[in-house]
Structure formats: structure tokens, C-alpha cells
Amino acid sequence: MIRSKTVLKCENLEVILDAEGSMPTPIIYPTSLSIQQGEWIGVVGETGAGKSTLARALSALPMGPELHRTGQIYLNEENLLALPYHKRAKVWGHTLAYLHQESALSLNPTIKILSQILEGLQLHYPQNTKKENLEKISFWLKALHLPNTEQIKQQYAHELSGGMQQKILLAMVLTLDPSLIIADEFTSSLDMINQHCVMEALLLYKKMKPHMGLFFVTHNLKLALRYCDKIIVLYRGDVVEEISTIRLKKSRLHPYTQALLS
């Protein structure tokens, strides 16, 4: 695996819930971590541990109105939080992709699937021909084992099952060739067969782009152990363990990690 460069790192990243009438409450305690080229990191913890909040914060996407993010986030040594919004927007999708656990929040219900995927390609790769774009889209739809892909291209998101929507969203992301994907519980609503189908498609993408990094938030520690190089264990907004998958399989250092595996 290639680990010659840090793709993304955060320093003292913290998220505070500051609701009106309440005392400010830390949701994510000051956290510093890094993702190397080609590295897949699994983020695990029980419900409410702060996994999704950490993923959202790390993506540099807007937070909720009562959530305040502080610290620094560097993508290829550029501080994302110091950039104006319009410059950050150019990074999302193309260099840094964020896969939401609710595909319905990411797919436009009024635009057909093909048009949605083409829109992203035309925005980030205006030099591509339409033929090149269509070939790329067809490749990833088929790689995700979607049936009747020509029919799906002409459908709307609400006409597809939740599992198919998740695969469409992943295909949309992979056509944009991101260097890093932050996946927030992306496989949680899928059955075991489709979970592995999604992960195998990501592995195929990594073979094509070995530098591709993955920040994989999941409640399924066994899935993370199978596919990830390193595991981060989150407990009540705090990173309690950061350990290589190989080492974790041999020795579980933190009692909370042991409880997750039991």
C-alpha cells in the first residue's frame, strides 16, 4: 500500500453543541488525526458516540446551526476551513467526496439519474466528451451490479429502492475520481450481500487509483476489520483508540474496543 503523503489531517478539531438556553456541550472533543495516501480508516463506536459528527466535521461541509466547529483541517496541506465557501465547494466531489448515510438527501428527486451524474462530470471535467462521460457512468453502474442500467439512467431517485439509491450515489462519486472518500454509515441500510458489493466496488476503484483514501464510519466493526488498514474507536466524542487492523486482531487494548467486539 502506498503511504507516501498525508492526504487529509485535522488538528484540534472540536465540535460544540451550543443550543439556545443550554450550556455549550462538546460533541467531539479536540481531535488530531491524519489519513495517508492509500489508507483506509474505519471509525467505529456505539450509537451516539459522535461518529457521524466527526465525519461531517472532517469533510469541512457546513454543520448544523447549533454546532460550532473549531480547529484546522488540511487537505493536501491546504487549510479547508480558511477557504471561502465557493473555493471549498470546488473541492467537494472532485477531490474530497462525502457519502451520506441517507442517499435521499444527496439525490435530486426532480432530475433523472443520468442527468444528475452527468451534471457532476460536466462541472468538474468540462474537457470530457459526452461519450467519455457516458462510458464512465455505465462502467460504474455495472461494477455495482445494478440491473437494467439503461432503464435506471432514465428513472428518478424515488422510483428506485433505498439500496439502489445508495449504489447510484456511490457510482456518482466514483465517476468524479476523488482522492479521498468520507463514508458516513454508508453501508448501514444495506444487507450483507450489498454491503460487500459496495466495498468490492471501492476496492476496484482503489486498484485503479491506488492513492485513494477512505474514512469509513460504521457500526459494523467486523466489516471495518475486513477492509480497513486502521481502526479509530470513538467513545462519547473522544478517540479512545487508534490502532492498526493487524494489531487489533491480535490484541484489543481498550476495554471499550473489547466490548464492541464481544
N, C-alpha and C positions, 0 to 999 in steps of 0.2 A: 504494500500500500504506500502511496506517495504522501509524505507529510513534510514537505519542504517549506511550507509557508503557512502563516496564520491567515485564514480567510476572514473570520469574524471573532472579535473579542469584546468583552464588556469589562468595565472597571467600576466597582462600587455601584452597580445597577440596583436601584431600590424602587419599590412601588409602594406608595402610601395611599390608603383609603381615607379621604377627607370629606366625609359626608356632613352636610349642614346639621348642626345641633349635636354632633358627636365628636369625641376626641379623635385626632388623627391616629389611624391604626396601620402598622406595617403589614402589607400583604406579601411582599417579597423583601427580605432583609438584604442588606448590602452584599452583592454577589459579584465575584470576578471569575470569569471563565473564558476559554478560547476554543475555537474549532479550527482544526488544521485542514489543509487540502486533503481530500480523500477520506476524511474521518467521519464516521457515523457514530453519533452520540445518542443514547437512549436516556430519556428523562422519565423517571418513574416515581410513584408516591400515591398514597391513598386519595380518595376524592376530597377536595378542599385543601390539598397540600400547596396549591399555587402553581401547578404545572402549566396550565393554560395562560395564566397571567404572566409567568416568566417568558413563555414563548412569544406572546404578544409584545411584551416589553422589549425583548431582544430583536424583534423584527423592525423596530422603530416606526411601526404603524401607529396611528392615533389611538390613545387609550380612552376609556370611558370618562365622562365629565367629572366624576368624583375621584378618579385615580390620577395620582401625580407621580411621574417617573423622573428620577434623577440619576446622575452618573454619566458615563460615556460608553458609546457603542461604536466600535471601529470596524468598518467593512473595507478590507484591503487598505488598512491604515488611514482611512478617511472617517472622521467622526460624523456619523449619520445625524445625530441629534443637533449638531451645529449647522447642518444644511437647511436652507429654506425648504418649505414643503414641496415646491414644484421640482426641486432637484432631487429630493428623496423619492418622489414619485417615479422618476426615470429609472431608479434602481430596482424598485419592486417589480417582480415578474421576470425581468430580464436577468439581473444578477442575483437577486435575493427573492426567492419565492416563498409565499406563506400559504400553506394548505389548511383551511379551516375545517373543523370537525362537522360543521353544518354546511354542506355544499349549496343548499338553497340560498345561503347568504352571499355566495360568491357567483352564482349563475343568474343571468338576467332572464326573468320569466317571459319577457316580451320579444326576445330575439332568438332565432333558431340557432341550434348548436353550432353548425358550420360557420355561420356569420360571426358568432361570438369568438370562436377560436381564431378565425381569420383576422378579426379586429386587432387582437394582441400581436399577431405576427406582422401585420402591416404597420403597426405603431413602432415596434422595436426593430424590425428588419425591412425597411422600405425598399431596400435593394433587391429583395427576393422577387422572383416571378410568381404569378399565381399558381403555375404548375408545380413549382418547388414547394410552395406552401401546402397545396392540396396533397401532394405526395407525403409530406411530413405528417400531416394530420392523419391520413389513412394509416400510416405506419404505426403510430402510437395507439390509435383506436383498436387496431388489430392486435397489437402487442398486449393490450389489456383484455383480450379475449371478449370483446364486445360483439354481440351477434348483430347481423344486419346493419353493418356500419353505414352503408349508403342511406338507409332509411333513417337511422339515428341522426345523421347530419341535418336532415330536414325537419326534425322534431324540435319541440320546445322542452325545456327542462321539466316542467310539470307533467309531461307525458311519459317520463321515464321513472323507473324505481329509484329509491334512495341510493342503492348500491351502484346503479348505473350512473347516477349523477356524480357520485364520488369518483368513479373511473373517468368520466368526462372531464372533471375538474383536474385530475392528475394529468390526463392527456394534454389539456390546455397548458398546463405548467411546463411539461416536458418539451413541448414544441418550441418553447422560448429559450431553451438551453441555459437554465440558471446554473450558477456555480455553487449555490447553497440553497437547500430547501429546509424550511422550518415547517414541520408537520405536526399540527396540534390535534391529537387524538383522532387522526385521520382515518384510522382503521377500526375505531371502536364500534361503529354501527354495522360493520361487515361480518359475515360469517367466516369461519376459519378458512374455507377454500378461497374466498375472495380476499381475505387478509393477505394470504400468501401470494395470490395473483398480483396484488398491488406491490408487495415487497419485491417480487421477482422482476416486475417491470422496472422498479427503481434500480435493481441490480444490473439489469440490461442497460439502463441509462448510464450507470457508473462504468460499465465496460467500455461504453462509447466515449465517456468523459471521465477519466479516472480521477481527476481533481475534485469531482463533485462531493460536497459535504452534506451531511444530513443531521438535523437536530430533531429527533423523533420523540415526541411526547406521547406516552401511552400508559394505560393502567395495566397493560399485559407485560409483566416483567419477563416471562418466558419468551415472548416474541422479540423483545428487545435483546435478550441474551443470544438469540439465534442470529440476529442480523447486525447488531451494533458492535463497535470496537470498544466502546467505553460506556459506562453507566453512571448517571448522576441521580442520586436519591434525594428527593425533596421532602421535607417534613415541616409542615406549618410555616411555609415560606422561607425555609432555611435549607441550604445544601448541607446535608449531614454526611454524605459520602460521594466521592468521585473516584471511580476505580475502573481499571481495565476489565473487560468481559472475561478474559482468561483468568485473571487473578480472582475475580468474584466467584467464578465457578469452583475455585479451589478453597477459598476462604472468605466468609462473609464477616466483615469486620464490625459493622454497626448492628446493634440489636434490632433496629427498625428494618434494616435490609433483610435480616433473617426472618422477621415477621412477615414481610412481603412475599417471601419465597415459601413460607410454610403453608 
